[in-house]
Amino acid sequence: ERHWRRMARAVVAARSKGKGIRRTSELAKLVVSTIGWNRKEKKHPATRVFQALRMEVNKEMESLESVLPVAVDAAKHGTGRVAVISFHSVEDRLVK
Protein backbone atom coordinates (compact mmCIF):
# COMPACT_ATOMS: atom_id res chain seq x y z
CA GLU A 1 0.00 0.00 0.00
CA ARG A 2 1.61 3.21 -1.11
CA HIS A 3 -0.25 5.31 1.49
CA TRP A 4 0.73 3.11 4.41
CA ARG A 5 2.51 5.87 6.30
CA ARG A 6 -0.48 8.23 6.23
CA MET A 7 -2.82 5.44 7.29
CA ALA A 8 -0.54 4.37 10.14
CA ARG A 9 -0.36 7.96 11.38
CA ALA A 10 -4.16 8.24 11.22
CA VAL A 11 -4.56 5.06 13.27
CA VAL A 12 -2.07 6.31 15.87
CA ALA A 13 -3.82 9.69 15.98
CA ALA A 14 -7.22 8.05 16.48
CA ARG A 15 -5.82 5.90 19.29
CA SER A 16 -4.16 8.87 21.00
CA LYS A 17 -7.49 10.72 21.00
CA GLY A 18 -8.98 7.78 22.89
CA LYS A 19 -11.11 6.79 19.92
CA GLY A 20 -9.60 3.30 19.43
CA ILE A 21 -10.77 1.31 16.44
CA ARG A 22 -13.23 -1.35 17.55
CA ARG A 23 -15.05 -2.27 14.34
CA THR A 24 -13.98 -3.00 10.80
CA SER A 25 -16.35 -0.28 9.60
CA GLU A 26 -14.46 2.25 11.75
CA LEU A 27 -11.15 1.24 10.17
CA ALA A 28 -12.67 1.39 6.68
CA LYS A 29 -14.00 4.90 7.35
CA LEU A 30 -10.62 5.97 8.71
CA VAL A 31 -8.89 4.72 5.55
CA VAL A 32 -11.36 6.56 3.31
CA SER A 33 -11.03 9.77 5.32
CA THR A 34 -7.24 9.50 5.17
CA ILE A 35 -6.59 8.65 1.52
CA GLY A 36 -9.96 9.30 -0.11
CA TRP A 37 -11.93 7.11 -2.45
CA ASN A 38 -12.67 7.61 -6.10
CA ARG A 39 -15.99 5.78 -6.47
CA LYS A 40 -15.03 4.79 -10.01
CA GLU A 41 -12.51 2.37 -8.54
CA LYS A 42 -13.94 -1.11 -8.18
CA LYS A 43 -12.25 -1.96 -4.89
CA HIS A 44 -12.72 -0.19 -1.60
CA PRO A 45 -9.48 1.52 -0.51
CA ALA A 46 -9.46 -0.42 2.77
CA THR A 47 -9.36 -3.78 0.96
CA ARG A 48 -5.57 -3.92 0.92
CA VAL A 49 -5.41 -2.83 4.55
CA PHE A 50 -7.63 -5.73 5.59
CA GLN A 51 -5.62 -8.10 3.39
CA ALA A 52 -2.39 -6.98 5.05
CA LEU A 53 -3.91 -7.41 8.51
CA ARG A 54 -5.13 -10.91 7.62
CA MET A 55 -1.71 -11.85 6.27
CA GLU A 56 0.00 -10.66 9.45
CA VAL A 57 -2.48 -12.20 11.89
CA ASN A 58 -2.37 -15.58 10.10
CA LYS A 59 1.42 -15.40 9.66
CA GLU A 60 0.91 -16.27 6.00
CA MET A 61 4.34 -15.13 4.82
CA GLU A 62 6.12 -17.08 7.55
CA SER A 63 4.10 -20.19 6.68
CA LEU A 64 4.92 -19.81 3.00
CA GLU A 65 8.62 -19.28 3.77
CA SER A 66 8.75 -22.46 5.83
CA VAL A 67 6.75 -24.72 3.52
CA LEU A 68 8.31 -23.81 0.16
CA PRO A 69 11.76 -25.31 0.80
CA VAL A 70 10.19 -28.48 2.19
CA ALA A 71 7.91 -28.84 -0.82
CA VAL A 72 10.70 -28.22 -3.33
CA ASP A 73 12.96 -30.71 -1.53
CA ALA A 74 10.22 -33.35 -1.52
CA ALA A 75 9.65 -32.82 -5.23
CA LYS A 76 13.39 -33.20 -5.97
CA HIS A 77 13.58 -36.53 -4.19
CA GLY A 78 10.43 -37.94 -5.70
CA THR A 79 8.64 -37.75 -8.98
CA GLY A 80 6.33 -34.98 -7.83
CA ARG A 81 5.90 -31.38 -8.83
CA VAL A 82 5.17 -28.28 -6.84
CA ALA A 83 2.51 -25.84 -7.96
CA VAL A 84 1.89 -22.65 -6.01
CA ILE A 85 -0.87 -20.16 -6.67
CA SER A 86 -0.24 -16.75 -5.18
CA PHE A 87 -2.69 -13.89 -4.86
CA HIS A 88 -0.45 -11.07 -3.76
CA SER A 89 2.73 -9.51 -5.14
CA VAL A 90 4.57 -10.11 -1.87
CA GLU A 91 3.76 -13.80 -2.16
CA ASP A 92 4.88 -13.77 -5.78
CA ARG A 93 8.35 -12.62 -4.75
CA LEU A 94 8.77 -15.56 -2.39
CA VAL A 95 7.39 -18.13 -4.80
CA LYS A 96 9.55 -17.05 -7.71
N, C-alpha and C positions, 0 to 999 in steps of 0.2 A: 504494500500500500504506500503510495508516494506521499500521502498526507499523514503518515503515522505520527510524526512529531506533533503536529497541531492537535490531532485527536488525543494523544497521550496527555498533552498539556490541558486540554479541556476536561479530561477525566480527573486529573489531579486537582484542577480548579474546582470542579463540582464536589469532589470529596472534601476539600479544604473548607468549603462553604457549609459543610455538614449535610449536603444533599445526597450523599452516597447514591449509587446506582443499584436499585433493587430489582428492576424488571428489564427484560430485553427491550421492551418498548421505550424505556427511558434511555437506554444506550443508543438505540436506533435514532431517537430524536436528537440526542446529543451529537451524533455523527452528522446528521443532516444540518443541524444548526452550525456546526463547525466548518464543514467543507461544502455545504450546499448540495442541491440535487436538481439536475436538469431532468425533468420528467420525461424527456424523449429517450433517456437511457432506459434500457430494459431492466437492468438490475438495480436494486436499491443500494445506495452507497455503503450501507452497513453490512452488506453481504460478506465482503472480504474480511471485515472485522470479526464477524461471527465465525467465519471459516478459520481464521488465525487462532481465535480462542479455542475452538474445538480441537485444532491440531495440537495446541500446547497442552490442554487438559488431558487429552488422550495419549500424549507422548507419541504421536504418529511418526515424527521424524526419527526419534530414537529407535522405535520399533522397526522402521524400515532400514535404518543403518545396521541394526543387529541381524536382521533376517536375510538381507541380500547376500552377504558373503557366505552364509550357510547354504543358501539355495544354490548359488553358483558352484560352490564346492561339491554339493551333492550331484549336481548335473554333470560336472566333470568326471566324477567317479562312476557314474552310471550311464545309462543311455537316454536320460531325460533331458528336457529343455526347461528353461525358465522364461516365463512370460510375465511381464509386469505392466499393469495399466496404471498410469498416474493421472491425476486430475488437477495438479497444481504445478506451477513452474519450479517451485522449490523441490518438489518430489522429482521432477524431471531431471534436475541436476544430479541428484543422488543416483538415480536409476541409470543414467547414461554413463 
